[in-house]
């Protein structure tokens, strides 16, 4: 790992210092006093393949923190206790992404590896956010068609029209307003941050360390801004631009850049002669893979192919959505290449990825929309969305206009309960960011905005790798070592650092 100094990308860090002088640090929101948080009633919940000794419990939280004694929700929480009590130094909370990803499941998948990496220094804990997994659910009561992933994500029509997207977005927003109630309105980043702090209190901890992934980096950043005194060693893995005027609307727009950054990795893989034997080599030259995929998507726009899932054809937009998902991890390249080859064949029915073969459960659809729509009022009018899509389709054909298209958030009935938090350089210097250079979901350019917002509170390790999620995932030994060293010793690079592939 080598370090580098003040490149142009980081000169902007000084801007946050001025902002802090003018605005001051963000203080936690005042809420009415409440009874002490009760201790958690832990029970064994270890599963095959998960960490030995994993435990689960339920954490009660207020639906509305302005009324802490009012209606309550139950959140599923989990922990994997240190297996070396003499080495234990604290508690590490895993903050899952999404919105809509289960923290309990994340600990089941990664808890044992994380315990090994940190050598028993932490109890490893997490929670299922409101609306997710084993926690209290919300519902919009959507029709199955409106819960299809390729419809929930507003892919424009083959000719670039967004008329159907507008109608569907209005219909979904109206259904959520009609059926969601107080629980749906409570699905916000601000409430997840408060829930994490309530979890801290229930654990009896003065401070938490954290590993936030994807959207979890934004949750972690907001927690570090709201409760800096309760943060210990803070890892943010694959971050987006925290611009408080746009939040998730900005993250979506940036995905067009992320796809362009990442696609060359797939193209090189798909043109490698090593794919020939498996029948997955799409072209002899990497530069020919992109036009092949784009032309195939256009052909499927005109003539969808029957898939192995009855009543669900492979359309151009389903192929584009499969590409978007396939770029998250090198291990997914083969699945997308196989789909492309089947779509090009006249004798094989394409097999759709599971996420595209049927509607999402209603609760999953609700939480994936509610958080991003509740956090901030989305900007734009129908004509402005139409213009933005036309420009973006021409500039970034891989994503065909979806990153800037209209969503249900454009017609959301409830105004945000509070303004999004502005991340600043006011607070302890205890944040380590790790970021892939070719991330399709949270591109490096957006992560630089998070880095600039934190100023001297953070250091960033940039990993010369593609995919989404670096630590113990898509990254490399250099990046993993930097994070593990920080969690185990508190030592960070003196300057922002770079890990070669």
PyMOL commands that set and color helices and strands:
alter all, ss='L'
color gray80, all
select helices_A, chain A and resi 8-11+13-23+65-67+85-87+103-117+144-147+149-152+163-179+181-185+189-203+215-226+228-230+248-271+273-275+287-302+316-326+330-344+354-356+362-375+382-395+402-404+408-411+444-457+470-474+477-489
alter helices_A, ss='H'
color red, helices_A
select strands_A, chain A and resi 2-3+43-44+55-62+72-80+90-95+122-127+208-213+231-237+431-438+458-466+497-499
alter strands_A, ss='S'
color yellow, strands_A
deselect
rebuild
show_as cartoon
